[in-house]
Amino acid sequence: MRTIYSLAIGLLGALILIYSAVADADGEREVLARISHEIQAIRPLIDQAASQANSDARIQFQYDWLRQDLVRIRHGIQ
């Protein structure tokens, strides 16, 4: 009886893990799609910040690098 109980608990645990893996994959895809969308939505803010940058500042923020990094991230997600 104890062996059957242990097998039932093990099977139930395996089923829970399989179900959570499937649910996690769907959730992961959803979050990655949201990240990609947010990256696209932030581009106008980057353009606005770049247009307001002080060109006489000693240290210049590299907006082009930021844009390139965001493109790489979106490609990585896709």
N, C-alpha and C positions, 0 to 999 in steps of 0.2 A: 504494500500500500504506500509505503514511504517513497519507493522508487517511482511509482506512478505520479505521486504528488510532485516529486522533484522534476520529472519529465514535463508535467503540465505547466509548472512554473517556468521552466526553461523555454518551452514552446511559446508561452504567453510573452515572455521577455523578448524572444526573437521576433515575434509578430509586432510588438510595440516598437522595436528598433527599426524594423523594415518600414512600418507605417510612418515613423518619424523621419526616416531618411527621405521618403517620397515627399512628405510635407515640407521638409527642409529644402529640398531641391526646388519645389515650386516657390517657396518663400524667397529663396536665394535669387531665383530668376526675377521675381517681382522687385526685389530691392535693387538688383543690378540695373534693371530697366529704369527704375526711379532715379538712380544715381546718374545714369546717362542723360536722362531728361533734365535733371538739375544742372548738370555741366553745360548743357545747351542753353538753359535759361540764364545762366550766370554770364554768358558772353557779353550781353549789352552792358552789364555792370563793369566788366573789365574795360570795355571800350570807353565808357564814361570816365572811369578812373584814369585811363591813359590820356584822355583829352584834357583832363584837369591837372596833370602832373606838372610839377615845376621843372622846366627845362634847365634852369640855372642851379638846381640842387647839386651838391657835391656827389651824392650817391643817387643814381637813377635806378628805379625799379624796372626790371626787365619784363615788360608786359608781353613781348613776343615769346619769351621763354615760357611764361605762364600759359599762353595760348597753345604752344607746342606741347607742353606737358599735359594739358587737358585733352588735346587731340589724341595723344598716346594712351591716356587712360580710357577714353571712349573706345578706341580701337581694341584695347585689351579686353574691355567688357564685351564688345561685339564678338 
